[in-house]
Amino acid sequence: MLTVIWPWVFIALPLPYLAAKLLPAVTRQESALRVPFYAEASHDASQRISAQKRSAIRRLLMVIAWLALVTAASRPQWIDDPIALPASGRDLMLAVDISGSMAQEDMQLNNRPTTRLHAVKQVVGDFVLRRQGDRLGLILFGTQAYLQTPLTFDRNTVRTLLNETPIAIAGKQTAIGDAIGLTVKRLRHRPETSRVLVLLTDGASNAGEMTPIQAAQLAVQEKIKIYTIGVGADEMVVSGFLFDRRINPSQDLDEDILKQIAAMTGGRYYRARNTEDLQQIYADLDKLEPIEQEHETYRPIKSLFYWPLSLALVISLLIAVFNYLVVDWLASLAMKISGSASRRPIPISTPPTAPLAKRRGGNA
């Protein structure tokens, strides 16, 4: 459907006509010597008609350019048919820890050691693509928490932005409370029965303005369900100078706080010690039943102002740069079209010729 945003702009259409009628005419300086009459009479009728047609064509081009310019200023748009958005699903926020400890290489991916963040990117990325019908958002947190992707149906963008995230870009510490608080801010205006946060971390909260328990209390007030995931291996072999030793790379993980957050909000705590555990956790989260929401539609809108604007620009350039060439060509074309229909052959009469003998006798 074709529509215009500013139809009142068409009020400006008669402005050139009003300016020509109301404003005083431009006074031209007359020449000192007047051209003799025979110079004016030397132009035949066809030349005078051609000059009149030039003027008419020039005015017609300027009128078309003005109409196109006003049409472009009215902001014409083409609105397509309504497209229904998915009517079921959840508002699902993903909060991913990208602190410095996520660089720990205690995970396995394709039988090769890899960092915690790289394994999370692979598993969470697949989880994102499977969540059809959900609005997904992405929060990244380290020393500070920030919104990487607002709630959207564009799952590919969420996955791409997660994969492009470097470690410790938000700081080397962990602000779990701020990540939950930012989630509450983004979900508080969404339907109460569909607010879900999946929070993944490998450490304890040691930064931020809010404590995890304070943020969880706000989530309870806003009816946000939080699933917490603690990631990191329980045991890791480290090569030493004389012999290898075993350490616990997840000794900083505060499981008690994560369990308390999940219990307060009606969620669940998961422990991911390897990539297989992480995949199983997100497979369980995949079983969340979608909840019906209000139907939403949108209509794609395409701006069309550049078409009449381009036409006005082309006509203006033709008049300004190729004034006489274009106008003369159009005038001659109009004359040919009009002349071909009315042109008729004119018979030429010659005086009668007298007989040769009579002419000779008369001369004698």
Summary of the structure (lengths in Angstrom):
residues: 364
radius of gyration: 41.2
end to end distance: 94.9
largest distance: 153.4
contacts: 1019
relative contact order: 0.14
helix: 46%
strand: 19%
